Amino acid sequence: MRQDKFIWASKVFFSALFVSALLTACGQGDTQKKPEASAAPPPPEVDVVTATPGSGVLTQDLPGRLQAYRTAEVRARVEGIVEKRLFTEGSEVKEGDALYQIYSANYQTAFDAAQSELANARQTLTRYQSLLESKAVSQQGYDLVEAKVKQADAVFSKAQEDLKNTRVPAPIAGRIGRSKVSEGALVGRSEATHLATIEQIDPLYANFNQSGADLLRLKQAIKAGKLKRSRSTRVELVLEDGSIYPQPGELLFADLAVDPGTGSVSLRAVFPNPQRELLPGMFVSVRLPQADVDNTIRLPQRAIQATPQGQMVMVVDAQGKVTPRPVKTGSMAGSDFIITEGLQGGERVIVNGLQKARPGSVVKAVPLSEDRRQKTGDSTTPPKANSNL
């Protein structure tokens, strides 16, 4: 009886084990099914501009340095001990503001004495005038008294001016720098001591130079009819970080002679500086309009690539395929290059996303917006361009 129960239990156990193995095998078969093939990734997007012939203004970026519009040295006009400095270094001062107080007691004494002497001389002259009318004094005696009045008046004027100058005034309005003297210093002995410097920095001058050879080539191109002389006097300022100063300036003059030492012509422009962002002595580049040109193609700097074989751009055709195109550049038109060879017009040229655009690859061309162009167009260093006009 026990043996029959044991046989029956064994049959049940092996049946359950067989069913479990069968289910496991079916599950493994389902998991080993091959997944469906994933969809191909979309082509990368690139920003493009369409090469369109049009007019432009040729420009040249010329190195220069900023200079204060006016500079004045504050000097002691009388001798004495500096009692007090009356300004804050680096602040704005107005013309006529008192900047220093020089010890004035002796000048006050001299002024009072000169004033009293002048009053006595004038009283004497008034008395002599009535005596002259009654012939009580001679004309010569009257003339001597009159001369003493003039002399006393001169002494009084000098004493008055000296007393006034014990409070050293600002000769111009502007920003004053650090003080060159401190309280207790003796100033004005044998020379007008330099106390401080005031600079007017709104507006500011930009002094820069242009190569005499470049200027000659420009004139020859205009004379030959290749270019038209630009009548614009508006100039731009390119700061050391490559950004454009938001306030345009105006060209004031260009020297009529070439400096024999440098072979260049000196020019000057003036720029507004209401926020005091610009400071004298800063190195800048002045973007100077050179000439007007018609029927020319302009491209942003980022679109031009420099290779050992020369300059080139990446063009996207109608099927979205990228093709390299050799080009040649000439002068600048603002922050853009003038294309002299390689493009006919109508080509879609890649500006942003060049790292994703391999020759022969397919891309999605997206027109570059003006806002995005302004944000990205000035942030790269341009490749070297042909400077021949």
Contacts in CASP RR format, 6 or more apart in sequence:
PFRMAT RR
TARGET T0000
AUTHOR 0000-0000-0000
METHOD contacts of the structure
MODEL  1
MRQDKFIWASKVFFSALFVSALLTACGQGDTQKKPEASAAPPPPEVDVVT
ATPGSGVLTQDLPGRLQAYRTAEVRARVEGIVEKRLFTEGSEVKEGDALY
QIYSANYQTAFDAAQSELANARQTLTRYQSLLESKAVSQQGYDLVEAKVK
QADAVFSKAQEDLKNTRVPAPIAGRIGRSKVSEGALVGRSEATHLATIEQ
IDPLYANFNQSGADLLRLKQAIKAGKLKRSRSTRVELVLEDGSIYPQPGE
LLFADLAVDPGTGSVSLRAVFPNPQRELLPGMFVSVRLPQADVDNTIRLP
QRAIQATPQGQMVMVVDAQGKVTPRPVKTGSMAGSDFIITEGLQGGERVI
VNGLQKARPGSVVKAVPLSEDRRQKTGDSTTPPKANSNL
42 364 0 8 1.000
43 320 0 8 1.000
43 361 0 8 1.000
43 362 0 8 1.000
43 363 0 8 1.000
43 364 0 8 1.000
44 353 0 8 1.000
44 356 0 8 1.000
44 357 0 8 1.000
44 363 0 8 1.000
44 364 0 8 1.000
45 363 0 8 1.000
45 364 0 8 1.000
45 366 0 8 1.000
46 316 0 8 1.000
46 350 0 8 1.000
46 351 0 8 1.000
46 352 0 8 1.000
46 353 0 8 1.000
46 354 0 8 1.000
46 356 0 8 1.000
46 357 0 8 1.000
46 363 0 8 1.000
46 364 0 8 1.000
46 365 0 8 1.000
46 366 0 8 1.000
47 350 0 8 1.000
47 351 0 8 1.000
47 352 0 8 1.000
47 353 0 8 1.000
47 366 0 8 1.000
47 367 0 8 1.000
47 368 0 8 1.000
47 372 0 8 1.000
48 316 0 8 1.000
48 348 0 8 1.000
48 349 0 8 1.000
48 350 0 8 1.000
48 351 0 8 1.000
48 365 0 8 1.000
48 366 0 8 1.000
48 367 0 8 1.000
48 368 0 8 1.000
49 299 0 8 1.000
49 300 0 8 1.000
49 303 0 8 1.000
49 348 0 8 1.000
49 349 0 8 1.000
49 351 0 8 1.000
49 367 0 8 1.000
49 368 0 8 1.000
49 373 0 8 1.000
50 345 0 8 1.000
50 346 0 8 1.000
50 347 0 8 1.000
50 348 0 8 1.000
50 349 0 8 1.000
50 367 0 8 1.000
51 297 0 8 1.000
51 299 0 8 1.000
51 339 0 8 1.000
51 343 0 8 1.000
51 344 0 8 1.000
51 345 0 8 1.000
51 346 0 8 1.000
51 347 0 8 1.000
51 348 0 8 1.000
51 349 0 8 1.000
52 297 0 8 1.000
52 345 0 8 1.000
52 346 0 8 1.000
53 295 0 8 1.000
53 296 0 8 1.000
53 297 0 8 1.000
53 345 0 8 1.000
54 294 0 8 1.000
54 295 0 8 1.000
54 296 0 8 1.000
54 297 0 8 1.000
54 298 0 8 1.000
55 292 0 8 1.000
55 293 0 8 1.000
55 294 0 8 1.000
55 295 0 8 1.000
55 296 0 8 1.000
56 292 0 8 1.000
56 293 0 8 1.000
56 294 0 8 1.000
56 296 0 8 1.000
56 298 0 8 1.000
56 333 0 8 1.000
57 230 0 8 1.000
57 232 0 8 1.000
57 289 0 8 1.000
57 290 0 8 1.000
57 291 0 8 1.000
57 292 0 8 1.000
57 293 0 8 1.000
57 333 0 8 1.000
57 334 0 8 1.000
58 227 0 8 1.000
58 230 0 8 1.000
58 289 0 8 1.000
58 290 0 8 1.000
58 291 0 8 1.000
58 292 0 8 1.000
58 293 0 8 1.000
58 331 0 8 1.000
58 332 0 8 1.000
58 333 0 8 1.000
58 338 0 8 1.000
58 389 0 8 1.000
59 287 0 8 1.000
59 288 0 8 1.000
59 289 0 8 1.000
59 290 0 8 1.000
59 331 0 8 1.000
59 332 0 8 1.000
59 333 0 8 1.000
59 334 0 8 1.000
60 210 0 8 1.000
60 214 0 8 1.000
60 287 0 8 1.000
60 288 0 8 1.000
60 290 0 8 1.000
60 331 0 8 1.000
60 332 0 8 1.000
61 238 0 8 1.000
61 285 0 8 1.000
61 286 0 8 1.000
61 287 0 8 1.000
61 288 0 8 1.000
61 332 0 8 1.000
62 208 0 8 1.000
62 209 0 8 1.000
62 210 0 8 1.000
62 267 0 8 1.000
62 285 0 8 1.000
62 286 0 8 1.000
62 288 0 8 1.000
63 208 0 8 1.000
63 209 0 8 1.000
63 283 0 8 1.000
63 284 0 8 1.000
63 285 0 8 1.000
64 206 0 8 1.000
64 207 0 8 1.000
64 208 0 8 1.000
64 209 0 8 1.000
64 283 0 8 1.000
64 284 0 8 1.000
64 285 0 8 1.000
64 286 0 8 1.000
65 206 0 8 1.000
65 207 0 8 1.000
65 208 0 8 1.000
65 281 0 8 1.000
65 282 0 8 1.000
65 283 0 8 1.000
65 284 0 8 1.000
66 204 0 8 1.000
66 205 0 8 1.000
66 206 0 8 1.000
66 207 0 8 1.000
66 278 0 8 1.000
66 279 0 8 1.000
66 280 0 8 1.000
66 281 0 8 1.000
66 282 0 8 1.000
66 284 0 8 1.000
67 204 0 8 1.000
67 205 0 8 1.000
67 206 0 8 1.000
67 207 0 8 1.000
67 280 0 8 1.000
67 281 0 8 1.000
68 199 0 8 1.000
68 200 0 8 1.000
68 201 0 8 1.000
68 204 0 8 1.000
68 205 0 8 1.000
68 280 0 8 1.000
69 200 0 8 1.000
69 201 0 8 1.000
69 202 0 8 1.000
69 203 0 8 1.000
69 204 0 8 1.000
69 205 0 8 1.000
69 270 0 8 1.000
70 172 0 8 1.000
70 199 0 8 1.000
70 200 0 8 1.000
71 197 0 8 1.000
71 198 0 8 1.000
71 199 0 8 1.000
71 200 0 8 1.000
72 170 0 8 1.000
72 171 0 8 1.000
72 172 0 8 1.000
72 197 0 8 1.000
72 198 0 8 1.000
72 199 0 8 1.000
73 194 0 8 1.000
73 196 0 8 1.000
73 197 0 8 1.000
74 99 0 8 1.000
74 100 0 8 1.000
74 168 0 8 1.000
74 170 0 8 1.000
74 171 0 8 1.000
74 176 0 8 1.000
74 194 0 8 1.000
74 195 0 8 1.000
74 196 0 8 1.000
74 197 0 8 1.000
74 198 0 8 1.000
75 168 0 8 1.000
75 192 0 8 1.000
75 193 0 8 1.000
75 194 0 8 1.000
75 195 0 8 1.000
76 100 0 8 1.000
76 102 0 8 1.000
76 165 0 8 1.000
76 168 0 8 1.000
76 187 0 8 1.000
76 188 0 8 1.000
76 192 0 8 1.000
76 193 0 8 1.000
76 195 0 8 1.000
77 165 0 8 1.000
77 168 0 8 1.000
77 188 0 8 1.000
77 192 0 8 1.000
78 102 0 8 1.000
78 107 0 8 1.000
78 162 0 8 1.000
78 165 0 8 1.000
78 166 0 8 1.000
78 188 0 8 1.000
79 186 0 8 1.000
79 187 0 8 1.000
79 188 0 8 1.000
79 189 0 8 1.000
80 102 0 8 1.000
80 103 0 8 1.000
80 186 0 8 1.000
80 187 0 8 1.000
80 188 0 8 1.000
80 189 0 8 1.000
81 102 0 8 1.000
81 103 0 8 1.000
81 184 0 8 1.000
81 185 0 8 1.000
81 186 0 8 1.000
81 187 0 8 1.000
82 100 0 8 1.000
82 101 0 8 1.000
82 102 0 8 1.000
82 103 0 8 1.000
82 181 0 8 1.000
82 182 0 8 1.000
82 183 0 8 1.000
82 184 0 8 1.000
82 185 0 8 1.000
82 186 0 8 1.000
82 187 0 8 1.000
83 101 0 8 1.000
83 102 0 8 1.000
83 103 0 8 1.000
83 183 0 8 1.000
83 184 0 8 1.000
84 100 0 8 1.000
84 101 0 8 1.000
84 183 0 8 1.000
85 99 0 8 1.000
85 100 0 8 1.000
85 179 0 8 1.000
85 182 0 8 1.000
85 183 0 8 1.000
86 97 0 8 1.000
86 98 0 8 1.000
86 99 0 8 1.000
86 100 0 8 1.000
86 101 0 8 1.000
86 167 0 8 1.000
87 93 0 8 1.000
87 97 0 8 1.000
87 99 0 8 1.000
87 176 0 8 1.000
87 196 0 8 1.000
89 176 0 8 1.000
89 177 0 8 1.000
89 178 0 8 1.000
89 179 0 8 1.000
90 175 0 8 1.000
90 176 0 8 1.000
90 177 0 8 1.000
90 178 0 8 1.000
91 175 0 8 1.000
91 176 0 8 1.000
92 173 0 8 1.000
92 174 0 8 1.000
92 175 0 8 1.000
92 176 0 8 1.000
93 99 0 8 1.000
93 170 0 8 1.000
93 173 0 8 1.000
93 174 0 8 1.000
93 175 0 8 1.000
93 176 0 8 1.000
93 198 0 8 1.000
94 170 0 8 1.000
94 173 0 8 1.000
94 174 0 8 1.000
95 169 0 8 1.000
95 170 0 8 1.000
95 171 0 8 1.000
95 172 0 8 1.000
95 173 0 8 1.000
96 169 0 8 1.000
96 170 0 8 1.000
96 171 0 8 1.000
97 169 0 8 1.000
97 170 0 8 1.000
98 167 0 8 1.000
98 168 0 8 1.000
98 169 0 8 1.000
98 170 0 8 1.000
99 168 0 8 1.000
99 169 0 8 1.000
99 170 0 8 1.000
99 176 0 8 1.000
99 195 0 8 1.000
99 196 0 8 1.000
100 167 0 8 1.000
100 168 0 8 1.000
100 181 0 8 1.000
100 195 0 8 1.000
101 166 0 8 1.000
101 167 0 8 1.000
101 168 0 8 1.000
102 165 0 8 1.000
102 166 0 8 1.000
102 167 0 8 1.000
102 168 0 8 1.000
102 187 0 8 1.000
103 166 0 8 1.000
104 163 0 8 1.000
104 166 0 8 1.000
104 167 0 8 1.000
107 159 0 8 1.000
107 162 0 8 1.000
107 163 0 8 1.000
107 166 0 8 1.000
108 163 0 8 1.000
110 159 0 8 1.000
110 162 0 8 1.000
110 163 0 8 1.000
111 156 0 8 1.000
111 159 0 8 1.000
111 160 0 8 1.000
111 162 0 8 1.000
111 163 0 8 1.000
113 159 0 8 1.000
114 152 0 8 1.000
114 155 0 8 1.000
114 156 0 8 1.000
114 158 0 8 1.000
114 159 0 8 1.000
114 160 0 8 1.000
115 156 0 8 1.000
115 159 0 8 1.000
117 152 0 8 1.000
117 155 0 8 1.000
117 156 0 8 1.000
118 149 0 8 1.000
118 152 0 8 1.000
118 153 0 8 1.000
118 155 0 8 1.000
118 156 0 8 1.000
120 152 0 8 1.000
121 145 0 8 1.000
121 148 0 8 1.000
121 149 0 8 1.000
121 151 0 8 1.000
121 152 0 8 1.000
121 153 0 8 1.000
122 149 0 8 1.000
122 152 0 8 1.000
124 145 0 8 1.000
124 148 0 8 1.000
124 149 0 8 1.000
125 142 0 8 1.000
125 145 0 8 1.000
125 146 0 8 1.000
125 148 0 8 1.000
125 149 0 8 1.000
128 137 0 8 1.000
128 141 0 8 1.000
128 142 0 8 1.000
128 145 0 8 1.000
128 146 0 8 1.000
129 142 0 8 1.000
131 137 0 8 1.000
131 142 0 8 1.000
132 139 0 8 1.000
132 142 0 8 1.000
168 195 0 8 1.000
170 176 0 8 1.000
170 198 0 8 1.000
171 198 0 8 1.000
172 198 0 8 1.000
172 200 0 8 1.000
173 198 0 8 1.000
173 200 0 8 1.000
174 198 0 8 1.000
174 199 0 8 1.000
174 200 0 8 1.000
174 201 0 8 1.000
175 198 0 8 1.000
175 199 0 8 1.000
175 200 0 8 1.000
175 201 0 8 1.000
175 276 0 8 1.000
176 196 0 8 1.000
176 197 0 8 1.000
176 198 0 8 1.000
177 196 0 8 1.000
177 197 0 8 1.000
177 198 0 8 1.000
177 199 0 8 1.000
178 196 0 8 1.000
179 195 0 8 1.000
179 196 0 8 1.000
180 194 0 8 1.000
180 195 0 8 1.000
180 196 0 8 1.000
181 187 0 8 1.000
181 193 0 8 1.000
181 195 0 8 1.000
187 193 0 8 1.000
187 195 0 8 1.000
199 280 0 8 1.000
201 273 0 8 1.000
201 276 0 8 1.000
201 278 0 8 1.000
201 279 0 8 1.000
201 280 0 8 1.000
202 272 0 8 1.000
202 273 0 8 1.000
202 274 0 8 1.000
202 276 0 8 1.000
203 270 0 8 1.000
203 271 0 8 1.000
203 272 0 8 1.000
203 273 0 8 1.000
204 270 0 8 1.000
204 271 0 8 1.000
204 273 0 8 1.000
204 278 0 8 1.000
204 280 0 8 1.000
205 268 0 8 1.000
205 269 0 8 1.000
205 270 0 8 1.000
206 235 0 8 1.000
206 237 0 8 1.000
206 268 0 8 1.000
206 269 0 8 1.000
206 270 0 8 1.000
206 271 0 8 1.000
206 284 0 8 1.000
206 286 0 8 1.000
207 266 0 8 1.000
207 267 0 8 1.000
207 268 0 8 1.000
208 266 0 8 1.000
208 267 0 8 1.000
208 268 0 8 1.000
208 269 0 8 1.000
208 285 0 8 1.000
208 286 0 8 1.000
208 288 0 8 1.000
209 259 0 8 1.000
209 262 0 8 1.000
209 264 0 8 1.000
209 265 0 8 1.000
209 266 0 8 1.000
209 267 0 8 1.000
210 254 0 8 1.000
210 264 0 8 1.000
210 265 0 8 1.000
210 267 0 8 1.000
210 288 0 8 1.000
211 263 0 8 1.000
211 264 0 8 1.000
211 265 0 8 1.000
212 258 0 8 1.000
212 263 0 8 1.000
212 264 0 8 1.000
212 265 0 8 1.000
213 263 0 8 1.000
214 387 0 8 1.000
214 389 0 8 1.000
215 265 0 8 1.000
217 388 0 8 1.000
217 389 0 8 1.000
218 227 0 8 1.000
218 290 0 8 1.000
218 291 0 8 1.000
218 389 0 8 1.000
221 227 0 8 1.000
221 291 0 8 1.000
221 389 0 8 1.000
222 228 0 8 1.000
222 229 0 8 1.000
222 291 0 8 1.000
226 389 0 8 1.000
227 290 0 8 1.000
227 291 0 8 1.000
227 292 0 8 1.000
227 293 0 8 1.000
227 389 0 8 1.000
228 291 0 8 1.000
228 292 0 8 1.000
228 293 0 8 1.000
228 294 0 8 1.000
229 291 0 8 1.000
229 292 0 8 1.000
230 289 0 8 1.000
230 290 0 8 1.000
230 291 0 8 1.000
230 292 0 8 1.000
232 289 0 8 1.000
233 250 0 8 1.000
233 251 0 8 1.000
234 248 0 8 1.000
234 249 0 8 1.000
234 250 0 8 1.000
234 251 0 8 1.000
234 289 0 8 1.000
235 248 0 8 1.000
235 249 0 8 1.000
235 250 0 8 1.000
235 251 0 8 1.000
235 269 0 8 1.000
235 286 0 8 1.000
235 287 0 8 1.000
235 288 0 8 1.000
235 289 0 8 1.000
236 244 0 8 1.000
236 245 0 8 1.000
236 248 0 8 1.000
236 249 0 8 1.000
236 286 0 8 1.000
236 287 0 8 1.000
236 334 0 8 1.000
237 244 0 8 1.000
237 245 0 8 1.000
237 247 0 8 1.000
237 249 0 8 1.000
237 271 0 8 1.000
237 278 0 8 1.000
237 284 0 8 1.000
237 285 0 8 1.000
237 286 0 8 1.000
237 287 0 8 1.000
238 244 0 8 1.000
238 245 0 8 1.000
238 284 0 8 1.000
238 285 0 8 1.000
238 286 0 8 1.000
238 287 0 8 1.000
239 245 0 8 1.000
239 282 0 8 1.000
239 284 0 8 1.000
240 282 0 8 1.000
240 283 0 8 1.000
240 284 0 8 1.000
242 378 0 8 1.000
243 378 0 8 1.000
244 287 0 8 1.000
244 335 0 8 1.000
244 378 0 8 1.000
245 271 0 8 1.000
245 277 0 8 1.000
245 278 0 8 1.000
245 284 0 8 1.000
247 271 0 8 1.000
247 272 0 8 1.000
247 273 0 8 1.000
247 274 0 8 1.000
248 271 0 8 1.000
249 269 0 8 1.000
249 270 0 8 1.000
249 271 0 8 1.000
249 272 0 8 1.000
250 269 0 8 1.000
250 270 0 8 1.000
251 267 0 8 1.000
251 268 0 8 1.000
251 269 0 8 1.000
251 288 0 8 1.000
252 268 0 8 1.000
252 269 0 8 1.000
252 270 0 8 1.000
253 267 0 8 1.000
253 268 0 8 1.000
254 265 0 8 1.000
254 266 0 8 1.000
254 267 0 8 1.000
255 265 0 8 1.000
255 266 0 8 1.000
255 267 0 8 1.000
257 265 0 8 1.000
258 264 0 8 1.000
258 265 0 8 1.000
259 265 0 8 1.000
259 266 0 8 1.000
267 286 0 8 1.000
267 288 0 8 1.000
269 286 0 8 1.000
271 278 0 8 1.000
287 334 0 8 1.000
290 331 0 8 1.000
290 389 0 8 1.000
291 389 0 8 1.000
293 333 0 8 1.000
293 338 0 8 1.000
296 333 0 8 1.000
296 338 0 8 1.000
296 339 0 8 1.000
297 338 0 8 1.000
297 339 0 8 1.000
297 343 0 8 1.000
297 345 0 8 1.000
298 333 0 8 1.000
298 336 0 8 1.000
298 337 0 8 1.000
298 338 0 8 1.000
298 339 0 8 1.000
299 313 0 8 1.000
299 336 0 8 1.000
299 337 0 8 1.000
299 339 0 8 1.000
299 349 0 8 1.000
299 351 0 8 1.000
300 335 0 8 1.000
300 336 0 8 1.000
300 337 0 8 1.000
300 351 0 8 1.000
300 373 0 8 1.000
300 377 0 8 1.000
301 335 0 8 1.000
301 336 0 8 1.000
301 337 0 8 1.000
301 377 0 8 1.000
301 380 0 8 1.000
301 382 0 8 1.000
301 383 0 8 1.000
302 351 0 8 1.000
302 352 0 8 1.000
302 354 0 8 1.000
302 376 0 8 1.000
302 377 0 8 1.000
302 380 0 8 1.000
303 313 0 8 1.000
303 314 0 8 1.000
303 349 0 8 1.000
303 350 0 8 1.000
303 351 0 8 1.000
304 311 0 8 1.000
304 312 0 8 1.000
304 313 0 8 1.000
304 327 0 8 1.000
304 329 0 8 1.000
304 337 0 8 1.000
304 382 0 8 1.000
304 383 0 8 1.000
305 311 0 8 1.000
305 312 0 8 1.000
305 313 0 8 1.000
305 314 0 8 1.000
305 354 0 8 1.000
305 383 0 8 1.000
306 383 0 8 1.000
306 384 0 8 1.000
309 326 0 8 1.000
310 326 0 8 1.000
311 326 0 8 1.000
311 327 0 8 1.000
311 328 0 8 1.000
311 329 0 8 1.000
311 383 0 8 1.000
312 324 0 8 1.000
312 325 0 8 1.000
312 326 0 8 1.000
312 327 0 8 1.000
313 324 0 8 1.000
313 325 0 8 1.000
313 327 0 8 1.000
313 343 0 8 1.000
313 349 0 8 1.000
313 350 0 8 1.000
314 322 0 8 1.000
314 323 0 8 1.000
314 324 0 8 1.000
314 325 0 8 1.000
314 349 0 8 1.000
314 350 0 8 1.000
314 354 0 8 1.000
314 357 0 8 1.000
314 359 0 8 1.000
315 322 0 8 1.000
315 323 0 8 1.000
315 324 0 8 1.000
315 325 0 8 1.000
315 347 0 8 1.000
315 348 0 8 1.000
315 349 0 8 1.000
315 350 0 8 1.000
316 322 0 8 1.000
316 323 0 8 1.000
316 348 0 8 1.000
316 349 0 8 1.000
316 350 0 8 1.000
316 357 0 8 1.000
316 363 0 8 1.000
316 365 0 8 1.000
317 323 0 8 1.000
317 348 0 8 1.000
319 362 0 8 1.000
320 362 0 8 1.000
320 363 0 8 1.000
320 364 0 8 1.000
320 365 0 8 1.000
321 360 0 8 1.000
321 361 0 8 1.000
321 362 0 8 1.000
322 350 0 8 1.000
322 357 0 8 1.000
322 358 0 8 1.000
322 359 0 8 1.000
322 360 0 8 1.000
322 361 0 8 1.000
322 362 0 8 1.000
322 363 0 8 1.000
323 359 0 8 1.000
323 360 0 8 1.000
324 359 0 8 1.000
325 342 0 8 1.000
325 343 0 8 1.000
325 347 0 8 1.000
326 342 0 8 1.000
327 339 0 8 1.000
327 341 0 8 1.000
327 342 0 8 1.000
327 343 0 8 1.000
328 339 0 8 1.000
328 340 0 8 1.000
328 341 0 8 1.000
328 342 0 8 1.000
328 386 0 8 1.000
329 337 0 8 1.000
329 338 0 8 1.000
329 339 0 8 1.000
329 340 0 8 1.000
329 385 0 8 1.000
329 386 0 8 1.000
330 337 0 8 1.000
330 338 0 8 1.000
330 339 0 8 1.000
330 340 0 8 1.000
330 385 0 8 1.000
330 386 0 8 1.000
330 387 0 8 1.000
330 388 0 8 1.000
331 338 0 8 1.000
331 385 0 8 1.000
331 387 0 8 1.000
331 389 0 8 1.000
332 338 0 8 1.000
332 382 0 8 1.000
332 385 0 8 1.000
335 377 0 8 1.000
335 378 0 8 1.000
337 382 0 8 1.000
337 385 0 8 1.000
340 386 0 8 1.000
343 349 0 8 1.000
348 365 0 8 1.000
350 357 0 8 1.000
350 363 0 8 1.000
350 365 0 8 1.000
351 368 0 8 1.000
351 373 0 8 1.000
351 376 0 8 1.000
351 377 0 8 1.000
352 368 0 8 1.000
352 372 0 8 1.000
352 376 0 8 1.000
356 363 0 8 1.000
357 363 0 8 1.000
END
